[in-house]
Amino acid sequence: MALPRRALGPVAAALLAGLAVLNGALPAPAGASPSAPAASAWKQQKVPAGLKHVVLTGVSCAPRGGRCVTAGYVCARASCGGWEPGRILVTTRPGRRWGVRRSPAPFGSPQAVSCPTASACFITGTKKANGKKTAAILRTVNGGRTWSASPLPTKATLTGLSCPSTRTCYAVGTTGGAAASVVIMTRNGGRTWKLRKLPAGVTAVTCASPSSCVALGYGLILTTTDGGTRWLNRHLPRSGDLFSTASCPSARCVAVGTTIDEGAASEATTRNHGATWKLRPGPGFMKDVIAIWCPTPARCTAIGVTLDNAPAIGVSSNGGLSWHYRKDPVRDASLYGVTCDHAGQCVAVGTRNAHRSEPLIIASQ
């Protein structure tokens, strides 16, 4: 799934803080494909009234088209940074009207969203009871009309989520500090979860199938092909890459992020479920790729930050081998999540107006 930068946790978020935008009306930046059109193919969507100080962090659309779900947190100046109440928005079609859905009262600080079908969706976040915070995952089986939560075997901050089917989901996160990361898995639609420990630094997960997944983070990529029983560390020749997210529509995967020591977008690709990876430069017009979604092995859409600190959208028609620049249609904005359905319609979410944190949804046209 596509992960928000905030979902990387306090350490990684601090490394990349301040990547806010300057001006969405800039021309195509250096490194953009010369054949990329200057005009944007994306349009801002109307959000329901009354959603002030909301930052949307994750979004997911049903692969076969239809319902999309996005979630975020309330970030008022006086309270942002602690436990923030969550907000859930649902649309029955990408680019159409969005409506607010009620979530259980103690649920907040949403991080990642994954919707394997139009009726089933999952959201990671935090619940608060008796003054204490712990991990939570909401699930719906009726398209977001109602949500429920089951007990989890961890208190970790769950920053990554991937649900390749209605019954199977994987979520990853850390318990804070230098502690080991964890992955929790369900085989019964979220009613019960099992836990396994992972090396420290894992922040994201994406699955091509219920048995094949990739987990990644700072300088590492882990893979499983047996449903999470074993996770193998795929050692990379360069350790300075923060792989913030990946997308695996098949045995082919594209992992993206930033090269901390060089300040440039980074990318790694595989064609064999992650057994071997090839490092390559990321989109040349970005210094950081925040999220990516590939609805097919060839078509990918990525969001990130340009060399001039402006928000940017990149599209690829050859599995990430080359990228074309698309301008964010909204000025003073930051994007944190992106998703696409198999028909090629994409939705990206984030926030606009850094001072007021207004929710932002844009969709491809």
HULIN-V199207 format. One line per field, one symbol per residue. phi: phi as a letter, one per 20 degrees, with the letter a starting at -180 (. if undefined). psi: psi as a letter, one per 30 degrees, with the letter a starting at -180 (. if undefined). burial: I if it has 24 or more other C-alpha atoms within 12 Angstrom, else O. A space follows every 10 residues. Layout:
phi: ???
psi: ???
burial: ???
//
This chain:
phi: .feffgffnf fffffdfnee edbfdffgfg nfffeffffe ddcfdfdgfn eelddedbbb dggenofccc bacecfgfcf odedgecccc ceagndfdce dfdggeeblg cccbcfbfdd bcceacdcbl mddbfbcecc ccmnfccccd fdebdffeec bbcfbfedbc ccrceomeff fccdccdcmn fccddcecgf ofcbbbcebg ddbcdbafmb cdccccmnfc cdeefdfcde eeeeabccfb feccdcrbeg fdmcfcbccb cclnfccdfb ffgfedebde bbbdfcgeec ccdacffdmd fbcdccdcmn fbcdeceffd elbcdcbbbb effnfccccr bcmgedlefc cccfd
psi: lkklefffle eeeeeglghl lejfgllklk flkffkkelk glkkkklklg ilhkjkflkk kkeglbkkkl lalkileffk fbjkklkkkk lfkkgakklk kklkegkahk dlkkjflffk lkkkbklkkh gkkllkkkkk ghggelklkl klglgljjfk kkjflffklk klalglbgll llkkkkghgg elklkkkllk fkflkkkflf fjlkklbjgl kklkggggek kkjjklfkgg kjjfllkifa fkljklblje ffhlklkkll ghggekkjkl kakfgkfkje lkkjflfekk kkkaklfggl klkkkkghhg elkkkkkkfk lilkkfkkll lfffklkklb llifffhkkk klkk.
burial: IIIIIIIIII OIIOOIOOII IIIIOIIIIO IIOOOIOOOI IIIIIOIOOO IIIIIIIIII IIIOIIIIII IIIIIOOOOO OOIIIIIIII IIIIIIOIII IOIIOIIIII IIIIIIIIII IIIIIIIOOO OOOIIIIIII IOIIIOIIII OIIIIIIIII IIIIIIIIII IIIIIOOOOO IIIIIIOOII IOIIIIIIII IIIIIIIIII IIIIIIIIII IIIIIOIIOO IIIIOIOIOO IIIIIIIIII IIIIIIIIII OOIIIIIIII OOIIIIIIII IIIIIIIIII IIIIIIIIII IIIIIIIIII IIIIIIOOII IIIIIIIIII IIIIIIIIII IOOIIIIIII IIIIOOIIII IIIIO
//
